[in-house]
Amino acid sequence: MLRRPLPLRVDLADRETAFSFMARLAAVNGTDARGFGLEQDIAFQRVLDGEPEAVAELAMLGGTDASQLTAWTARKQEGRRHVLRGEPFPGKLIRDPVIRGCPVCLRQDAATSFLPPEQAMALRGTWTVPTLTICLKHDHPLVPLWRHVRPTERYDTVVRFRSIASDIVSGVFDHETREPTDFDEWIEARLTDAPGSCWLDQHPLHAAATFCFLLGSALMRHETAAPSDVHPEDRWALLQMGFAVARHGPTRIREALQRLQDLPGEPHRGPKAIYPVLYDRLSRDYRHAPEFAPYRELLRTHLIETWPLGTGDDLLGEPVDQRKLHSVQSASRETGIDPRRLRKMLRSRGLIADQRPDAWEVFDAEAAEPLLNAMTRLVPATHFAKSLGMSRSQFDRLVADGILQPALETSETKSVWDPWAGQAMLTELFAGAEPLRQAQHGWEHISKSASRLKINPGVIIDGIREGLIRRVGRHSDFDGYAALYVYHDEVASAVADEAPEAMSLELFAKTVGIGRPIHLRRLVANGHTAATRLRNPRTGALQPYITGEDADAFHATFYTLRTASRSHGFSWQSLVARLKRAGVEPFSSADEEYGGLYLKRDVDEALEQP
């Protein structure tokens, strides 16, 4: 049977999305969007996904141009991506549960139509772009209109507008207008015209706009010590700050990175502190996203060429395998050479420009190695301890434990010490250490952990060297031995006197990546995995522990995201996506949940499929 346009229709608004048009068309025909889809054999979900055939059929029923309707409707792609105006966007952002819009546009929709306001108001495709924050037609910020988790209800616009249309018409949703920024006009141009001539136009729109936000967030360090305190409504200002620099390309971006480096703050605090938000997102959230590779490479190159990164330091999620640059400060601490004397010698050899503070005056580590070796002298105990970042009492305890030994000791002279040997000890202990920005629950400095257990710190150091203690932390607020932290419960389990040869449930949970120990306790209590009751050496009470056999039984049955990631070689982010596509759900039983825990056989079977 030949289908014809419906007798009751609505006019398509400029830039209106297909789902908005369908909801309005349904309303004038006496039903809602889902019911209309069932009646007309056009599933609302297909229209939400921007399927061309479904949108074309909808355009025919509504008597409008299919190309106009398709132009501002995002189309779903593989890998949970959507394409709008030829630009890819992550689905979770362009399908945000919060729907935004311009109240002035919506009020004009109502004023120029004979339809009820909720049927006249149309959602525009531009409003779904996450980094667009203003309506350039009215200079009005895009404001939240509603939030709904279920997409089919979220995008039935007439139903949603029905409860707020009167407030929109009366001005309740109005905000103070502002002048559009260069960023606003750039993103509008990218959505309506071909890419322009600025450097960012060489790259996908969403990634370029997101980089502007990340760079702008970092640049806020020029204004405030806490960039994260910027209100969400001021996001537009961060986008503009980043765009004003990034539009000009790599040279200007690296100049901006250097200016951030020149603000108060030293390298030992880590790149996260110098480039807040920017470093964290590029090293974690966008680490494997190819569209962010140009921005990661820019930051990576800058860090390599300007930072005194030592072996084991973090470089965008990867450990540094060899030091390329020293600073006057880092070389002084490693060698024990007075920084004033060191700076003078480096300047005389032409190795430094002598323009920056000790922490940031960097030089080629390999080129300076002969000079540093020649300048290194055995030093007295006081200088040795200071160069390693330890107090004299901490130094004395390690000497008594045989951890530190003098390079030369005779009956006629005081002992003298080799700073290189001390630094080698710290390098060994910090290998694979977790970066700590603060000492959260369970983490203790090695000296305090030893004191609590009434053992010598040398016992803990031996435990680290022997692999009995694996959770070692490096506190970013300190340097040298002062930064050496251990996870106290693991130490207690591994080396404390008379400790059972097993892990507490809390420690085992943290070791395998179960975020909340209560999930492991529930798993044991419900008989899904075994635990052995042993006596706690400190309290004398019997309590469940995970022995080696118990751990083997657990790993034979279950995966956490951490253990599955290690076993199959995927990042946990991609692993979650793969399991969801395969329909593998976290383990549960009798309506009880156990966190991010999966049956091993289900995961192995899903990941082994082509």
N, C-alpha and C positions, 0 to 999 in steps of 0.2 A: 504494500500500500504506500502510495506516494505521501510523504509528510510535508506539511505546509507550515508557514509561520503561524504562531498562535494569534488569535484575535486581540487578546489583551497583552500588551507589551510595555516595556519601559525603554527610555532612551539611554544609550550607553554614555556614561560620563567620560570625560577626558582622562586617559590613563587608568581607567577602571579595570580591576582584576576580574577574571572569569567567575570566580566563586562569589564575588559581590554581586555581579550581574545576575547570576543564577538565583541567588537568594532573593533579589528584588523581583525578578521575573516570577519566581514561585509565589511570592507574597501577593502580587496583583492577581494571580490565578487561584488564590484561596488556599495555599498550602505552604509548608516550609520547604527548605532546600532538599532535605533527604527524601521527603515524601514526593516532591516534584520529580526527583531523579528516578524514583521507583515507577511513577506514573509514565514518565517519558522514556524509560529505559536508558537513562544517562546517569550512571552512578555518580553521586556527588564527590566521592573520593577520586574518581578519575578526573573530574574537573579540577579538584584541589591539586592533583599531581600535574596538571597542565597537559594532559594527553591531547595531542592535536586533533584526533578524530572526535573525541568527546567535546572539545571546545568548539570545533566546527559545527557539530550537530546542535550545540546550544545556541550558537550564533544564528543558525538557520531558524530555529524555533523563536528566537527573539527578534528576528528580522533585522539583524545588524551585520556589519562587516566582520568576518572571521579573523582577518589579519589584524584589525584594530583590537579585537578581543584577545588575541594571542600575544600581541605586542608587549603587554604589561603584566602577563601572567607567567610566573616562574614555572619551568618545566622540570619535573623530577628526573634525575639521572641515576646511573649506577653509583654505588658507594655513598649513598645518602647525600648526594650533592644535587643542587638545583641550578638551573641556568636561567637568568633573567637579562634581557637585552644583550645576549651573547656573552654574558659574564658569569663565571661559576661562583656559587656561594654555598657555604656549609648549610645543610638542611636545618640543623638545630638552631641556626641564627635567623634564617629567612622564614622559618616556621616557629618563631618565638611565641610562647604562650601569651605574651603581652602584645596586644594590638595597639598600634599608635596611629595618630592621625592629626590633621589640621582642623581645629574646630571652626575656623572661618570658612574653609572650603565646604565643610559639612552644613554649616548654617546657610550658606548660599545655595547649596543643593536643595534644602528645604524651602527656601524663599522663592525659588524660581520654578517650583513644581506644584501641580495640583494634587499630587499624591500625599498621603500622610508622611510626616517627616522621616519616620523610620524606614519607609519604602523609597524615599527620595535620596537619602544619604548613601553615598557610594565610597568604597575604600579604593584608594589609588595604589597602583603597583609600586610607585616610588617609596611609599611609606613602609614597605616591607624591607627595604634595604637597611641593614643594621647601622651603618655608619652615616646615613643621611639623618640629620637632626632638625631640619628646618624646612618649612614650605617657602620656596623662593617666590611664589606668587603673592604671598601676604606677609612675608618676613616673620611668620609666627612659628615658634618651636613646635615640633611634633610632640604631642602629649599622649600619655597612656589613656586609652579609652576603656579597655576591659582586659581581663586575664581569664583564660580558660584552658584546662589541660587537654581536653578532648578536641582534636582538630575539627571534626564534623560539627561540633557545637560552637567552637571558637569562631569558625568562619561562616556560620549562618548569620550574616550581618543584621538582617532585619530583626531577628529575635533578640540579638544583643543590643541593637540600637533602641528597641522599644522601651527599655528601662532608663535610658539616658538621653533620649532625643530632646526632651523638654529642657534638660540642663544645658545641653549644647546650644539650643536656640536662645536661652536666657543668658548665656555668657559665663556659666559656672566653670567651664573648661578652659576659658581664655587665660593666657599667660602674657607676660610682658614681651613685646616684640623686640627683635634685635636686627642689626644690620647683617646681611649675609657675609660670610668670610670668603677668602679666596678658595679655601677647601670646599665650602658649600657649592660655589660656582663650578669648581673643577669636577666634583662628583656628579653634579647635574649635567655638565657637558659630556662626561663619559657615558652617562645613561641615555643621552639623547642624540649625540653625534659620534663620529669616529674619534678614536684617541688623538690627543693633541701632540704637542712637541716637547713637553717637559719630560724629565727622566722617568718619572713614575708611570707615564703612559706606555712605557715599554713592558709593563708588568700587569698581571691580572688585577682587576679593580679591587676586589675584596682584600687581597693580600697587601696591596699598596696602601689602601686606606687604613688597614689594621696596623701596618708599620708606622704610619703617621701618628696613630694613637699611642703606640708603644714608645716611639721616640719623644712625642710630646709629654708623656708621663714622666720619662726620665728627665727631660728638660725642666720640669717643674722643680727640680732640686735648686734651680736658680732662685726660686720664689719661696719655697718652703722646705723644711727638713723632712716632711712627711707627705710625699706625693699621693699616697693612698687616701689622704684625707679630702681630696678634691671631690666635691659633690657630683653625683651622676648627672645632674642637670647642667653642669659646666663641662661635660664631655666634649662639647663642640670646641671649647677653647684649647683643649689638649690636641684635638685633631688639627686645628689650625697651626698650633705651635710646631708640631711635627712636620706638617705639610710645607710650612714656610722654609724649612731647611731641606727636607727630602726632595722637593721638586727640582732642586738644582743639581742633584746627583751625588756620587760617592765622595768627591772632595769636600763638599760642604758638610756632608754627614759626618765624615771623620773629623773635621774641624770642630763640630759640635760635640762629638764624643770626647775630644781632647779638652774642650772647655769644661765639661763635666768632671773630667779627671783632675782639673786644676782647682776645683772646689775643695773645701776641707774634707779630709777623709783619706785613709791610707790603704795601700793594696792588700794588707793582711785581712781587711774586712771583707774582701772578695768583690767580684764584679757586680753581684746582686745589690750591694750597698751603693756602688757608684752609679750604676745604671738600673735603678729600681723599675720593676715591671718589664722593661725591655729585655734585660738579660734573662730573667726568669722564664718569660714566655718563649723566647727563641731557643733556650736550652732545654725546655721541657715540652710545653704544649705544641709548639710548631717544629720540634726537632726533626721529625721525619716528613714534614710537609714540603713537597718539592717547590711549591709556589713561594715559599719563604726562604728558599736556599740563597738567593742573592743578598738578602738582608743578614742572614746568618754569616755568610762569607765576609761581608763588610765588617761586622763586629768581630769576627774571629781574626781577621787580618789585623785589625786595629789592636786587639789584645796581644797578639803575638809580637807586634812591632813596638809596643809601648809599655807592656806590663812585665814586671820581674816574676814571671810564673816559674815556680819550682817543680821538680819532679813530684807527681802525684796530685798537683793542684788541678782544680776543675776548669776545663775549657769547653764551655757550651755542652756540658754533659759527658765529655770524654776526659780521662785523666791525661795530664801532660807526661810524656815519657822521657823528656830530656829538657833541662833548663837551657834556654837560648839567651835570655837577658838576666843580668843581675842589676839590682839597684845598689846605691852606696849603702843603704841600710841593710839589705839582705846579705850583701857580701861581708859587711862589718860583723853581722851576727854570726855568720857561718865561720868566719876566720878568726874572730876575736880582735881584729885590727881596729884601732880607734878610727871612727868615721872621719874626723878632721884630717888625720894623717892619710887615710885612704883616699879621700877626695883630692888632696893635694897631689898625690902620686898619679892618680888617674888623669888629672888635668894635665900634668906635665908630660904624660905619654900620649895626650890627644885622644883619650878614650871617652871623655865626657865633655859636654859643653858648659857644665857648671852653671846651669840656669835654674834648676829646679831643686826642691827640697830633697833630703837624703832618700826618702821613701820612693820618689819618682824619678830621680836622676839615674837613668838606666844606661847600661853599656853591654857590649857583646861579651857574654860569659866565656866563650872559648878563646877570644882574642886576649882577654885579661887573665886567663889562667896562669901563664908563666909569671906575671907580675904578682898575682895573689900568692902563688906558691913561694916566691922569693920573699914576700913580706911576712908570711906566716911564721910566727915564732911560738915556741912553747910559752904558756902564760901561767901565772899563779892561779891558785884555786878560786880566788874572788872573781877575777876576770873571766875565768872559765865558766863558773856558774852563771854569771850575768849574761854571757854570750849565748847560753842555752835557755835563758828565760826561767831559771829556777832560783829559789831562795837558798841561802847558805845551809839552812837546816835540811831542805830537800836534797841538796847536794851531798851533805854528810851521810844521810840515810842510804843513798845509792852507793856511796863509797863503802859504807859498812857492809852492804849486801853484796859487794863485789861486782856490781853492775858497771861502775866507773872505776877505772884504774889509771894511775898517773903514767905519763910517758917516761918520766925519769924520776927516780927516788934514791937518794943516798943518805947516809948518816950525817954528811957534812952540810947538806943543803935542804931547803924546803922542797916538797914535791912540786913538779911542774907538769902541766897538762896540755894535751893536744886538742884544740877546738875542732879539728876535722874529725877526730874519733868520736867526740861527743855529738857532732852533727850527724855522723853516720848512724849512731844509735837512734837518734830521733827519726831519721829518714826510714829506718827499718820499722820502728814502732808505728809510724803514721801510714805505712803502705796500706792502701785500701781503706783508710779511715773515712767514716761518714762525716760530711761537713755539718757542723752544728752552729746555728745562729744564736741559740740560747740553750742552756742546760735544762731540758725538759725533764719531767718526772722519770726517775730511774737512772739518769746520767750523773756521774760524780767525777770530780777530778781524781786522778789515780791516787794521790796522797790521802784524800778524804775517804775514798773507798777502802784503802788499806787500814786507815785508822779505825773505821767503823767495824771492820772484821778482826781488828787486833792482829794484823799480820804485817810483815814488812813489804814496802812497795816493790822490792826486788822479786818477791814471789809472784806478783801480778805481771811484772815485765817478763819473767820466765814463762808464765802462762800464755802471754801474747806470742812470744817467740815459738812456743811449742804448739801453737794452734788450739790450745784449750780455751782461750778467750778470743772471740772473733769480732765482737762488737766494740770497736775502738772509734772514738769520736775526735774530731779536730775543731775546737771552738774558735769561731771567726773573730771573737773579741780579744783573743790573746795570741801570743807568739811563743814558739819553742815549747819547752816542757810544760809551761803554764796552760797550753792549749790541749794537753793530753787528757782526754776523758775516757772513762770506761762505763759500761752498763753494769751497775752494781749487782743486780740479781744474778747476772751471768758469772760475774767474778765469784760471788758467794757459792754458786753451784759448782764452779769449776775448781777453785783452789782453796776455799775455806776449810779449816780443820773439820774433819768428820762429816763433811757435806756428802749427801747421798750421790752416787754416780748416776744422776738423772737430772732432768730439767723440771722446774716447777711448771705448772700449766701456763702461767702468765709468760714465762720466758720462752717456752716452746711456741706459744701462739705468736709472739713477736718474731721469733726466728723464722717461722714458715710463712709469715705474712697474714695471719688472722688478725684483723684490725682490733677486734674487741675480745678480750680473753673470756668474756661470759659465753661467747659462742662455743669455744672449746670446752668449757665446763659443762655446758648444756649437752654437747656431743657425747662427752664421757658419761654424764648422768643418765642419758637415754640409751646407753649401751651401743652406740654406733662406732666407738673406737675405744681402745683399752687404755687404762692408766693403772699404775701400781702404787699402792699405799705404802709410804715409807715414813720414817720418823724425821721430823725437822730437827736438825742439830741444835738450833738456837732456842726453839720453843718446847721441844720434846713432844710435840703433838704429831699424831699420824695424819698425813695428808697425801692427796694424789700427786704422783710425779710421773713424768713420761720417761721411761727407760729406753735404752737402745732398741729393744724388741718392740716396745710400744710404738716408738717412732717409725720403725720399719713397717709395722702393721698399718699405721695411719697413712704412710706414703703409698702403700700398696693399694689403698682404697680411694684416697682423696687427693685432689689437687687444690691448692690455692692459686690465685693468679700469679703469685711470685714463683711458686714451684713449677707451674705449667709453663710459664714464660721461660724459665731456665731450661726446662726439659725439651721444649720445642723450638726455642730460638726466636720467638716473636716478642715484640714489646707488649706490655700488658694492655696498652690502648688498642692495638690491632687485634690482640687476643680476644678482648671483650667483644669487638665487632664481629670477628669470625664466629665466636660461639653463639652470638645472638642470631646471626644469619643462619646458622645450622640448627637453631631451635634448642640449644643446650641451655637449660635453666640451672641456677644454683641449687644445690642439694637442700631438700626440706623433707620433713617427715611429721605426720600427724599434726599438720598446720603449724609446726614450729620451724623457724628459719635459723640458719646457722651462718649468716653472713656470706661473704664471697667464697664459698666452698663448693667444689664440683666433684662429681664422681669421676674417678680417673678413667674408667672404661669409656664413659660418654665423651670426654674430652679427646682422648686418644683416637676414638673412632671418627669424631667430627673433623679433627685436624689431619687425619691421614687420607681423607677423601680428596680427590683432585679438585 
